[in-house]
Amino acid sequence: KGVTSGAGTISLGDNGASISGDGRFVVYGANYDLSTIRGTHEAKSTVSARNLFLFDATLGLTWQVTKEGNQSQLEDYCCPTASGSVQRGTCSLRNEMKGFCCWQRPCGHPTVDQRISSDGKSIVFWGDGFPDATHVNMDWDIFHYHIPTSTLTTITRTSNKNFDEAYAEISSGGDVVAWTSDYDFATGESITSTNQIFTSRLALGCSNNQDALNYDPSPDVEVCCEFAESSAPPATGRSIVRLELHGDADKMLSAIPFGGSSGFCSNYMAAVRADVACSLGLPPTHVEVTADACASWGREGIEVDVCILSDDAATLSAALVAQVSDPASRIWSGYITKTLRAAHPKTPPVDPLEALQLIITQSPPEPLASEAN
């Protein structure tokens, strides 16, 4: 099944797609906006060049991973390497009227090509970091993106367009990256005519819970905590938080290939469960997610109940509500919970015998271009 809405209208370019081991995620580059959803606090991003997109065949979502932002850094990024004839003070009025001056037109390459790890959690790609002015136009660097926590990490930065790093590959677990380089990272010398292969190992760790198997107080990439499979939830202690999320369930269902829509509700709730457990540093077995009637999910959004199973359930649910109230908190970097609606917790019941229920709501973000038409 085709997954890009603009195929046959605009070409995806010369580089192909990469798919996770289970077939859920597909990553590819495209020079037009194919995203169907974005985070609540993410502004709509320009697509002026090839950007990195992530298709989720389980939930029917397409995310734009690289962001060009609002072009506020365009002059700082593009002008230092542009021709003298298009700089401020030298760019003619005629060229300025045509939009040819260096501060007027995008010049970068957010991604050239990309690969996804077989476990479906990490992406490696290379490009020139556009529009981040701390990078150099046409200087290919290597980047790592962790899908569950929406974390972008710069692997290389040579700040010299003669020293490119490209043709990157990633290990199955996403912690080792290999690439071809014009620059010798061991000696600090140019090897433009005798390229070398380099590898880098990233410490993927969780600093959120010292009991986690992957605990690391200062990891290279912050990931979700991992626990022994036998981490059973306590017999007592339950607290419920109701979450509302943005998303058009009908549109998501229509984008799921191969007749996989029958498990949509349970798959979506599993994604929320993973994000909540990750944000609180809990084993996933300590979180349950249910919905009164997922058949009613539609353009108005999605609503689920998150039940925390813990001897300290009330404190943990209060921590979850506090995170939803803070756009800088972990819950807002979760794969699906970054689409939460804003937090306005209602007063809990006076007599919360077994459950504390809070309703979290917010006005919707700016609609996607596809929704505005």
Phi, psi and omega per residue, in radians:
K1 nan 2.345 3.084
G2 -1.219 2.421 -3.066
V3 -1.959 -0.049 -3.141
T4 -1.927 2.222 -3.050
S5 -1.226 -0.393 -3.055
G6 -1.738 0.108 -3.128
A7 -1.025 2.387 -3.085
G8 1.606 -0.149 3.120
T9 -1.966 -0.882 3.117
I10 -2.299 2.365 -3.089
S11 -1.251 2.556 3.059
L12 -1.345 -0.221 -3.128
G13 1.828 -2.980 -2.970
D14 -1.651 -0.096 -3.119
N15 -1.822 2.516 -3.028
G16 -1.540 -2.942 -3.105
A17 -1.752 2.851 3.066
S18 -2.270 2.429 -3.006
I19 -2.190 2.517 3.140
S20 -1.249 2.863 -3.055
G21 -1.056 -0.587 -3.128
D22 -1.593 0.007 3.112
G23 1.391 0.083 -3.097
R24 -1.293 -0.804 -3.016
F25 -1.887 2.428 3.035
V26 -2.208 2.255 3.074
V27 -1.986 2.509 -3.119
Y28 -2.822 2.922 3.095
G29 -1.891 2.523 3.083
A30 -2.641 2.615 -3.103
N31 -1.795 0.408 2.979
Y32 -2.500 2.770 -2.976
D33 -1.335 1.982 3.131
L34 -1.918 0.031 -3.075
S35 -1.169 2.494 3.084
T36 -1.946 -0.109 -3.121
I37 -2.776 2.745 3.034
R38 -2.638 2.915 -3.141
G39 -1.143 2.643 -3.112
T40 -0.984 -0.675 -3.088
H41 -1.699 0.193 3.110
E42 -1.674 2.168 3.075
A43 -1.277 2.654 3.077
K44 -1.074 2.314 -3.055
S45 -1.817 2.497 3.038
T46 -1.127 2.592 2.964
V47 -2.201 1.678 -3.107
S48 -1.910 -0.201 -3.114
A49 -2.561 -3.068 -3.138
R50 -1.133 2.110 3.081
N51 -2.017 2.869 -3.112
L52 -1.626 2.246 3.118
F53 -2.131 2.602 -3.135
L54 -2.171 2.069 3.092
F55 -1.768 2.286 3.123
D56 -1.862 1.849 -3.083
A57 -1.315 -0.233 3.122
T58 -1.473 -0.688 -3.120
L59 -1.860 -0.065 3.105
G60 1.199 0.635 -3.096
L61 -2.018 2.581 2.987
T62 -2.209 2.135 -3.120
W63 -1.880 2.511 2.939
Q64 -1.591 2.011 -3.060
V65 -1.460 -0.902 3.073
T66 -1.399 2.540 -3.070
K67 -2.203 2.258 3.049
E68 -1.603 -0.168 3.087
G69 1.135 -2.583 -3.101
N70 -1.825 0.302 3.078
Q71 1.179 0.298 -3.122
S72 -1.146 -0.412 3.137
Q73 -1.688 0.134 -3.004
L74 -1.002 -0.798 -3.102
E75 -1.140 -0.784 -3.141
D76 -1.100 -0.541 -3.107
Y77 -1.462 -0.822 -2.964
C78 -1.483 -0.617 -2.995
C79 -1.220 -0.631 -3.108
P80 -1.006 -0.505 -3.115
T81 -1.894 0.103 -3.111
A82 -1.462 2.848 3.101
S83 -1.084 2.590 -3.139
G84 -1.072 -0.426 -3.083
S85 -1.323 -0.175 -3.126
V86 -2.044 0.253 3.110
Q87 -1.449 2.872 3.042
R88 -1.074 2.373 -3.126
G89 1.613 -0.361 3.133
T90 -2.137 -0.346 3.137
C91 -1.217 2.142 -3.061
S92 -1.181 2.747 3.103
L93 -1.050 -0.641 3.132
R94 -1.090 -0.810 3.121
N95 -1.152 -0.629 3.124
E96 -1.147 -0.672 3.112
M97 -1.166 -0.475 3.101
K98 -1.499 -0.140 -3.124
G99 1.387 0.478 -3.074
F100 -1.666 -0.109 -3.107
C101 -1.258 2.714 -2.956
C102 -1.122 -0.442 -3.117
W103 -1.571 0.027 -3.048
Q104 -1.800 -0.441 -3.005
R105 -2.225 2.364 3.113
P106 -1.029 2.553 -3.063
C107 -2.279 -0.111 -2.946
G108 -1.657 -3.104 -3.078
H109 -2.387 1.543 -3.097
P110 -0.967 -0.655 3.026
T111 -2.548 2.568 3.019
V112 -1.830 -0.810 3.081
D113 -2.755 2.914 -2.982
Q114 -2.676 2.733 3.070
R115 -2.425 2.579 3.077
I116 -1.976 2.507 3.115
S117 -1.209 2.693 -3.083
S118 -1.164 -0.417 3.098
D119 -1.374 -0.073 3.062
G120 1.296 0.326 -3.082
K121 -1.931 -0.334 -3.050
S122 -2.337 2.560 3.068
I123 -2.153 2.406 2.946
V124 -1.995 2.405 3.090
F125 -2.586 2.853 3.086
W126 -2.284 2.520 -3.130
G127 -2.999 -2.931 -3.098
D128 -1.827 0.272 3.033
G129 1.305 0.161 3.138
F130 -0.983 2.337 0.163
P131 -1.814 0.393 -3.126
D132 -1.224 1.965 -3.051
A133 -1.225 -0.095 3.042
T134 -1.393 -0.165 3.034
H135 -1.756 2.999 -3.066
V136 -2.043 2.307 3.123
N137 -0.965 2.308 3.116
M138 1.221 0.202 3.028
D139 -1.774 1.793 -3.082
W140 -1.234 2.185 3.044
D141 -2.080 2.903 -3.108
I142 -1.827 2.380 -3.117
F143 -2.264 2.625 3.120
H144 -2.156 2.330 3.117
Y145 -2.182 2.183 3.120
H146 -1.706 2.036 -3.000
I147 -1.158 -0.854 -3.070
P148 -1.083 -0.480 -3.111
T149 -2.007 0.110 3.100
S150 0.938 0.689 -3.053
T151 -1.773 2.142 3.089
L152 -1.782 2.253 -3.120
T153 -2.224 2.260 3.063
T154 -1.438 2.145 -3.122
I155 -1.543 -0.776 -3.142
T156 -2.259 2.685 3.075
R157 -2.743 1.738 -3.122
T158 -1.664 -0.340 3.128
S159 0.953 0.628 3.116
N160 -2.623 2.043 -3.049
K161 -1.217 -0.135 3.029
N162 -1.459 -0.209 -3.115
F163 -1.978 1.634 -3.117
D164 -1.720 2.522 2.947
E165 -2.050 2.239 -3.020
A166 -2.679 -3.091 3.102
Y167 0.903 0.868 -3.078
A168 -1.379 2.614 3.006
E169 -2.279 2.813 -3.074
I170 -2.346 2.538 -3.134
S171 -1.253 2.912 -3.081
S172 -1.072 -0.582 3.138
G173 -1.590 -0.028 3.064
G174 1.382 0.101 -3.064
D175 -1.732 -0.166 3.132
V176 -2.184 2.284 -3.126
V177 -2.158 2.408 3.082
A178 -2.174 2.588 -3.136
W179 -2.736 2.881 3.033
T180 -1.667 2.440 -3.039
S181 -2.383 2.553 2.983
D182 -1.514 -0.094 -3.033
Y183 -2.183 2.342 3.132
D184 -1.522 1.864 -3.097
F185 -1.270 -0.254 3.115
A186 -1.467 -0.682 -3.070
T187 -1.875 -0.261 -3.090
G188 1.322 0.404 -3.085
E189 -1.953 2.772 3.080
S190 -1.306 2.370 3.062
I191 -2.349 0.781 -3.076
T192 -1.120 -0.474 3.137
S193 -1.761 -0.115 3.126
T194 -2.393 1.160 -3.074
N195 -0.968 2.643 -3.123
Q196 -2.223 2.748 3.049
I197 -1.695 2.298 3.092
F198 -2.154 2.696 3.063
T199 -2.280 2.704 3.088
S200 -2.426 2.344 3.080
R201 -1.844 2.215 3.137
L202 -1.733 2.424 3.034
A203 -1.451 1.798 3.087
L204 -1.595 1.909 -3.031
G205 -2.512 2.924 -3.141
C206 -2.022 2.160 3.123
S207 -1.781 0.115 -2.959
N208 -1.571 -0.275 -3.092
N209 -2.697 2.030 -3.088
Q210 -1.165 -0.280 3.123
D211 -1.491 -0.087 -3.116
A212 -1.228 2.555 3.118
L213 -1.120 -0.507 -3.117
N214 -1.864 0.516 -3.122
Y215 -1.074 2.329 3.088
D216 -2.630 2.056 -3.082
P217 -1.139 -0.389 3.136
S218 -2.572 1.277 -3.117
P219 -1.304 2.803 3.018
D220 -1.180 -0.674 3.121
V221 -2.305 2.133 3.115
E222 -1.325 2.111 3.132
V223 -2.156 3.133 -3.133
C224 -1.283 2.578 3.127
C225 -1.186 2.505 3.097
E226 -2.016 2.485 -3.088
F227 -2.349 2.849 3.071
A228 -1.079 2.531 -3.096
E229 -1.085 -0.318 -3.109
S230 -1.505 0.173 -3.123
S231 -1.248 1.419 -3.088
A232 -1.335 2.528 3.112
P233 -1.243 2.718 3.118
P234 -1.168 2.721 -3.109
A235 -1.266 -0.449 -3.119
T236 -2.152 2.845 3.104
G237 1.653 1.774 3.132
R238 -2.413 2.394 3.105
S239 -2.555 2.340 -3.007
I240 -1.983 2.361 3.027
V241 -2.170 2.254 3.091
R242 -1.619 2.259 -3.140
L243 -2.040 2.436 3.029
E244 -2.026 2.365 -3.060
L245 -2.240 2.644 3.060
H246 -1.345 2.673 3.089
G247 2.562 2.454 3.107
D248 -1.740 1.733 -3.056
A249 -1.066 -0.642 3.140
D250 -1.094 -0.749 3.136
K251 -1.185 -0.682 3.106
M252 -1.092 -0.791 3.141
L253 -1.058 -0.684 -3.104
S254 -1.194 -0.338 -3.098
A255 -1.655 -0.080 -3.123
I256 -1.387 2.141 -3.082
P257 -1.484 2.924 2.971
F258 1.064 0.522 3.080
G259 1.138 0.505 -3.084
G260 -1.573 0.231 -3.049
S261 -1.334 -0.222 -3.071
S262 -1.123 -0.486 -3.136
G263 -1.755 0.297 -3.021
F264 -1.014 -0.856 -3.061
C265 -1.044 -0.858 -3.119
S266 -1.158 -0.622 3.121
N267 -1.185 -0.691 3.116
Y268 -1.137 -0.789 -3.136
M269 -1.143 -0.571 3.069
A270 -1.135 -0.622 3.103
A271 -1.169 -0.727 3.081
V272 -1.105 -0.768 3.132
R273 -1.004 -0.813 -3.139
A274 -1.086 -0.723 -3.123
D275 -1.173 -0.741 -3.141
V276 -1.150 -0.786 3.106
A277 -1.053 -0.694 3.138
C278 -1.138 -0.764 -3.076
S279 -1.177 -0.541 -3.113
L280 -1.694 -0.084 -3.126
G281 1.216 0.634 -3.100
L282 -1.907 2.720 2.945
P283 -1.145 2.464 3.124
P284 -0.986 -0.442 3.122
T285 -1.192 -0.209 3.125
H286 -1.639 0.140 3.139
V287 -2.295 2.311 3.020
E288 -2.114 2.475 3.110
V289 -2.227 2.237 3.133
T290 -2.331 2.920 3.090
A291 -2.458 2.431 3.140
D292 -1.104 -0.794 -3.092
A293 -2.737 1.517 -3.093
C294 -1.194 -0.276 3.090
A295 -1.122 -0.339 -3.136
S296 -1.530 -0.095 3.101
W297 -1.099 2.387 3.122
G298 -2.795 -2.534 -3.100
R299 -1.141 -0.374 -3.097
E300 -1.350 -0.124 3.108
G301 2.028 -3.035 -3.023
I302 -2.227 2.431 -3.106
E303 -2.268 2.280 3.134
V304 -2.396 2.767 3.028
D305 -1.888 2.199 3.124
V306 -1.820 2.093 3.141
C307 -1.861 2.093 3.088
I308 -1.578 2.192 3.131
L309 -1.855 1.803 -3.072
S310 -2.886 2.668 3.018
D311 -1.137 -0.334 3.121
D312 -2.021 0.703 -2.997
A313 -1.069 -0.727 -3.102
A314 -1.095 -0.730 3.129
T315 -1.138 -0.731 -3.123
L316 -1.191 -0.667 3.106
S317 -1.187 -0.621 3.065
A318 -1.127 -0.649 3.091
A319 -1.142 -0.649 3.097
L320 -1.120 -0.778 3.105
V321 -1.068 -0.704 3.123
A322 -1.110 -0.676 3.116
Q323 -1.135 -0.733 3.138
V324 -1.086 -0.506 3.124
S325 -1.354 -0.191 -3.058
D326 -2.076 1.833 -3.111
P327 -1.043 -0.284 3.138
A328 -1.598 0.006 -3.064
S329 -1.413 2.999 -3.061
R330 -1.103 -0.614 -3.055
I331 -1.070 -0.490 -3.104
W332 -1.424 -0.067 3.027
S333 -1.851 0.042 3.095
G334 -1.135 2.689 -3.052
Y335 -0.986 -0.857 -3.122
I336 -1.854 -0.474 -3.100
T337 -1.296 -0.130 3.019
K338 -1.225 -0.109 3.071
T339 -1.738 0.248 3.091
L340 -1.007 2.684 2.944
R341 -1.460 2.789 -3.010
A342 -1.132 2.835 -2.985
A343 -1.675 2.098 2.974
H344 -2.396 1.293 -3.038
P345 -1.054 2.361 3.034
K346 -1.459 2.795 3.123
T347 -1.124 2.238 -3.125
P348 -1.190 2.838 3.108
P349 -0.985 2.626 -3.124
V350 -1.147 -0.611 -3.072
D351 -2.088 1.324 -3.112
P352 -1.369 1.494 -3.045
L353 -1.125 -0.907 -3.104
E354 -2.123 -0.304 -3.053
A355 -2.508 2.483 3.012
L356 -1.802 2.066 -3.090
Q357 -1.974 2.208 3.115
L358 -2.206 2.402 3.128
I359 -1.798 2.241 -3.084
I360 -2.044 2.125 -3.093
T361 -2.385 2.821 3.078
Q362 -2.861 2.700 3.050
S363 -1.178 2.611 -3.080
P364 -1.224 2.750 3.084
P365 -1.328 3.079 3.047
E366 -0.956 2.290 -3.095
P367 -1.163 2.654 3.050
L368 -1.168 2.762 -3.130
A369 -1.003 -0.670 -3.112
S370 -1.165 -0.455 -3.135
E371 -1.458 -0.438 -3.071
A372 -1.371 -0.368 -3.085
N373 -1.460 nan nan
